[in-house]
């Protein structure tokens, strides 16, 4: 199972959207404190709609707590500071893809240890970053695509008509 990690997320609506994406894709969500909101905040649950109770989520005290509870984890760091595109790597089925807080990203002190697994989403140089929930969706779906969307429904059907 692929894992999404949010390092100190600040905006409840983004985390709610990410939680909903995780439920829809069978992905576990990891939240590293401090959080910029309460986990039971209405904006968080509203963005996650009625899926929040189905979310597999774990909260950690800090990055060291996360590392201690996930020894040997293969972690990809999504950052605008990387020279490697998110499409340049092969995501393992049990990997962790980490994203930083909306205002500052992942601290450079952490990134230094993950140079080889840091990835970026290409964008115009004048743009500081994309919205966090959009960034998670972009990178997560690339990782899922690499595994042929294993376990996900890939064929839809019309409700009243047939193709």
C-alpha positions in Angstrom: 0.0 0.0 0.0 1.3 3.4 -0.9 1.4 6.0 1.9 0.9 9.7 1.9 2.6 11.8 4.6 1.8 15.4 5.4 4.4 17.2 7.4 2.8 19.8 9.6 -0.2 20.6 7.4 -1.9 23.9 8.1 -5.1 24.1 6.2 -7.9 21.8 7.2 -9.6 21.9 3.8 -6.5 20.6 2.1 -6.1 17.8 4.5 -9.8 16.9 4.2 -9.5 16.8 0.4 -6.3 14.6 0.7 -8.1 12.3 3.1 -10.9 11.8 0.6 -8.4 11.1 -2.1 -6.7 8.5 0.2 -10.0 6.8 0.8 -10.8 6.7 -2.9 -7.4 5.1 -3.7 -7.0 2.8 -0.7 -4.0 4.8 0.6 -3.0 5.4 4.2 -2.6 8.9 5.4 0.1 9.9 7.9 -0.1 13.3 9.7 3.0 14.7 11.4 2.3 17.3 14.1 2.0 20.1 14.8 -1.2 20.4 12.7 -2.7 23.8 11.9 -6.1 22.6 13.0 -7.9 20.1 15.2 -8.4 16.6 13.7 -12.2 16.9 14.5 -12.5 20.4 12.9 -15.7 20.8 10.8 -13.8 22.2 7.8 -11.6 19.1 7.7 -14.5 16.7 7.8 -16.6 18.8 5.3 -13.8 18.7 2.7 -13.4 14.9 3.3 -17.2 14.7 3.1 -18.6 11.5 4.6 -15.4 9.5 3.9 -13.4 10.6 6.9 -14.6 7.7 9.1 -13.3 5.3 6.4 -9.8 6.9 6.3 -6.8 4.9 7.6 -4.9 7.8 9.3 -2.1 7.9 11.9 -0.9 11.0 13.7 2.7 11.4 14.8 4.3 13.8 17.4 7.1 14.9 15.0 9.2 13.6 12.1 11.4 11.5 14.5 8.3 9.8 15.9 7.3 9.0 12.3 10.7 7.5 11.5 10.7 5.5 14.7 7.3 4.0 14.0 8.1 3.3 10.3 11.6 1.9 10.4 13.3 1.4 7.0 10.5 3.3 5.2 11.3 4.3 1.6 10.3 8.0 1.6 9.9 10.2 -1.4 10.0 13.9 -0.6 7.8 16.1 -2.8 9.5 19.5 -2.9 10.0 22.4 -5.3 13.7 22.2 -4.4 14.3 18.9 -6.2 16.0 18.6 -9.6 14.2 15.2 -10.2 10.7 15.1 -11.7 8.0 13.0 -9.9 7.8 10.9 -13.1 11.5 10.1 -13.0 11.3 7.6 -10.1 9.7 4.1 -9.6 7.5 4.1 -6.6 7.5 0.9 -4.6 4.1 -0.5 -3.5 4.8 0.2 0.2 6.6 3.6 -0.2 5.8 6.8 1.6 5.4 10.1 -0.3 5.8 13.1 1.9 4.6 16.6 1.4 5.4 19.7 3.5 3.2 22.3 5.0 1.5 24.8 2.7 3.5 27.9 3.8 7.0 26.4 3.8 7.2 22.9 2.4 9.4 20.2 4.0 12.2 21.7 6.1 15.6 21.7 4.3 17.2 19.9 7.3 15.0 16.9 6.5 15.4 17.2 2.7 19.2 16.9 3.0 18.9 13.2 3.9 16.6 12.5 1.0 18.3 14.0 -2.0 18.0 10.8 -4.1 14.3 10.4 -3.4 13.2 14.1 -3.6 10.9 14.8 -6.5 9.2 17.9 -8.0 6.2 18.7 -10.1 7.4 20.9 -13.0 5.8 24.3 -13.2 6.6 27.8 -14.4 9.5 29.4 -12.5 7.4 32.4 -11.4 5.0 30.1 -9.5 6.0 29.3 -5.9 4.0 26.1 -5.6 0.8 24.3 -6.4 -2.1 23.7 -3.9 -1.1 20.9 -1.5 -4.1 18.7 -2.3 -3.5 19.0 -6.0 0.1 18.2 -5.6 -0.7 15.0 -3.6 -3.2 13.9 -6.3 -0.7 14.5 -9.1 2.1 12.5 -7.5 -0.1 9.8 -6.0 -1.8 9.0 -9.3 1.6 8.7 -11.0 2.6 6.1 -8.3 -0.7 4.3 -8.7 -0.4 4.4 -12.5 3.0 2.7 -12.2 1.3 -0.2 -10.5 -1.5 -0.3 -13.1 -4.0 1.1 -10.6 -4.0 -2.2 -8.7 -7.2 -2.8 -6.8 -8.9 0.3 -8.2 -11.9 0.3 -10.5 -10.7 1.4 -13.9 -13.9 1.1 -15.9 -17.0 3.1 -15.3 -20.5 2.7 -16.5 -23.4 5.0 -17.2 -26.4 5.0 -14.9 -29.2 5.1 -17.4 -27.6 4.3 -20.7 -25.0 1.9 -22.1 -21.9 2.7 -24.1 
